[in-house]
Amino acid sequence: MRKDEITFRRTGNGYGEGRATVNIKVPWQPLDMSCQAAQRDKEIPETLTENWIRENVSDDALDTYFWWSCESEYEHFCDWADEIMPGTTFEVDGRSGGWAISNWGEDDVAGWDAIQVSRWAKIERVARSIAEGVNYQVVMRVYDNDYAPENVYVDAVPIEEHFAGMAS
């Protein structure tokens, strides 16, 4: 990566200083692809498919899992970025939060040496990797919250029986 390949976005409704920016848009991916990846990586049953998810998980729940995954992965990204290039902070911009605008302005970047530019390139690679993993995280949340056998209560015990015999 060269300095002239770094993307800048203007703050303050387009009138502020241009700051180094990372694209963190989550790419569209069929849930089946994420299910298959989860099955390869974890001990997830092959019966957890996009069809199972569509039939058993509400759109509201999926939407919630998506935004939870985006938020947690964004925090993860910010931690990584600060570790790669100490002092780096971000704020989210864009209609759906698809851009992470850093605290590094155009004047800062102009003074970067090759090491700092390569660190920025690594931050961009980490951002892409994390954004590409959001749908996988959604599938894992579905598994943990809706599918996992320990979450299926076939012989549920009424709450009164659960607490019976405990000290008052």
C-alpha positions as a printed Julia matrix, in Angstrom:
168×3 Matrix{Float64}:
   0.0     0.0    0.0
   1.14    3.51  -0.77
   0.08    6.71   0.97
  -1.95    7.76  -2.07
  -4.03    4.58  -1.73
  -5.32    5.54   1.72
  -8.99    6.55   1.65
 -10.03    9.81   3.3
 -13.47   11.06   4.32
 -14.3    14.56   5.35
 -15.85   15.11   8.75
 -18.41   17.78   9.63
 -20.9    17.16   6.81
 -18.13   17.07   4.25
 -16.55   20.39   5.19
 -14.14   19.27   7.9
 -10.66   17.85   7.66
 -10.18   14.68   5.62
  -9.28   11.77   7.87
  -7.96    8.33   7.06
 -10.9     5.96   6.71
 -11.46    2.22   6.64
 -14.33    0.49   4.84
 -16.08   -1.75   7.38
 -19.18   -2.59   5.32
 -20.4    -6.11   5.95
 -20.57   -7.96   2.63
 -23.79   -9.79   1.81
 -23.41  -13.54   2.15
 -26.04  -16.29   2.17
 -26.53  -17.72   5.65
 -25.9   -21.22   4.26
 -22.28  -20.24   3.53
 -21.87  -19.08   7.12
 -23.58  -22.25   8.41
 -21.17  -24.39   6.4
 -18.19  -22.44   7.71
 -19.45  -22.87  11.29
 -19.89  -26.6   10.7
 -16.29  -26.85   9.47
 -14.83  -24.8   12.34
 -16.96  -25.91  15.28
 -18.98  -28.92  16.21
 -22.15  -27.47  14.73
 -24.68  -30.04  13.4
 -25.32  -30.14   9.66
 -29.01  -29.63  10.42
 -28.36  -25.98  11.27
 -29.01  -24.52   7.82
 -30.37  -21.33   6.37
 -33.74  -23.07   5.99
 -33.76  -24.05   9.68
 -32.88  -20.48  10.64
 -35.61  -18.98   8.4
 -38.22  -21.38   9.83
 -37.25  -21.1   13.52
 -35.72  -17.68  14.12
 -37.74  -14.48  13.74
 -36.57  -11.67  11.49
 -36.4    -9.44  14.56
 -34.08  -11.9   16.31
 -31.88  -12.19  13.22
 -31.73   -8.41  12.98
 -30.77   -8.19  16.65
 -28.07  -10.85  16.23
 -26.73   -8.99  13.2
 -26.44   -5.65  15.01
 -25.0    -7.29  18.16
 -22.41   -8.96  15.95
 -21.62   -5.68  14.19
 -21.18   -3.86  17.5
 -19.02   -6.51  19.13
 -16.89   -6.96  16.01
 -16.46   -3.16  15.71
 -15.17   -3.04  19.3
 -12.87   -5.95  18.46
 -11.65   -4.05  15.37
 -10.96   -0.87  17.39
  -8.92   -2.87  19.92
  -6.91   -4.47  17.11
  -6.31   -1.12  15.43
  -5.02    0.43  18.66
  -2.72   -2.55  19.16
  -1.37   -2.33  15.6
  -0.99    1.45  15.63
  -1.18    2.83  19.19
  -3.29    5.95  19.55
  -5.64    5.06  16.69
  -9.28    5.74  17.41
 -12.35    5.62  15.18
 -15.86    6.94  14.84
 -18.48    5.33  12.63
 -19.89    7.16   9.62
 -22.18    6.37   6.72
 -25.87    5.55   6.42
 -25.46    2.14   8.02
 -22.11    2.69   9.69
 -20.02    1.3    6.85
 -17.04    3.58   7.37
 -14.66    3.85  10.31
 -13.11    7.32  10.32
  -9.84    7.5   12.22
  -8.32   10.28  14.24
  -5.5    10.55  11.64
  -5.89   13.62   9.4
  -4.39   14.22   5.96
  -1.5    16.19   7.48
  -0.72   13.3    9.86
  -0.72   10.77   7.03
   1.51   12.98   4.86
   4.21   12.61   7.54
   3.95    8.82   7.83
   6.91    6.68   6.95
   6.7     3.26   5.25
   6.28    1.48   8.6
   3.23    3.56   9.56
   1.71    3.09   6.09
   2.2    -0.68   6.38
   0.54   -0.61   9.82
  -2.41    1.22   8.28
  -2.57   -1.42   5.53
  -2.71   -4.09   8.24
  -5.57   -2.21   9.95
  -7.46   -2.25   6.63
  -6.87   -6.01   6.22
  -8.08   -6.67   9.77
 -11.18   -4.52   9.12
 -12.05   -6.51   5.97
 -11.52   -9.81   7.73
 -13.68   -8.82  10.69
 -16.46   -7.42   8.46
 -16.47  -10.63   6.4
 -16.93  -12.62   9.63
 -20.07  -10.86  10.87
 -22.47  -13.3    9.18
 -20.53  -16.18  10.73
 -21.02  -14.53  14.13
 -24.77  -14.26  13.42
 -24.91  -18.03  12.8
 -22.99  -18.67  16.02
 -25.47  -16.48  17.94
 -28.36  -18.43  16.38
 -26.67  -21.66  17.45
 -26.01  -20.43  21.0
 -29.42  -18.81  21.55
 -31.9   -20.76  19.44
 -30.47  -24.06  18.27
 -28.04  -25.54  20.78
 -29.41  -28.67  22.5
 -28.89  -27.19  25.97
 -31.27  -24.39  24.96
 -34.09  -26.79  24.06
 -36.15  -27.44  27.17
 -38.13  -30.59  26.44
 -38.73  -31.49  30.09
 -38.75  -27.98  31.51
 -39.24  -27.76  35.25
 -41.73  -25.14  36.48
 -39.97  -22.26  38.22
 -41.68  -23.05  41.55
 -40.19  -26.58  41.58
 -36.75  -25.23  40.7
 -36.64  -23.06  43.8
 -38.53  -25.46  46.11
 -36.58  -26.35  49.21
 -34.27  -23.35  49.06
 -33.93  -21.26  52.21
 -36.44  -18.43  52.41
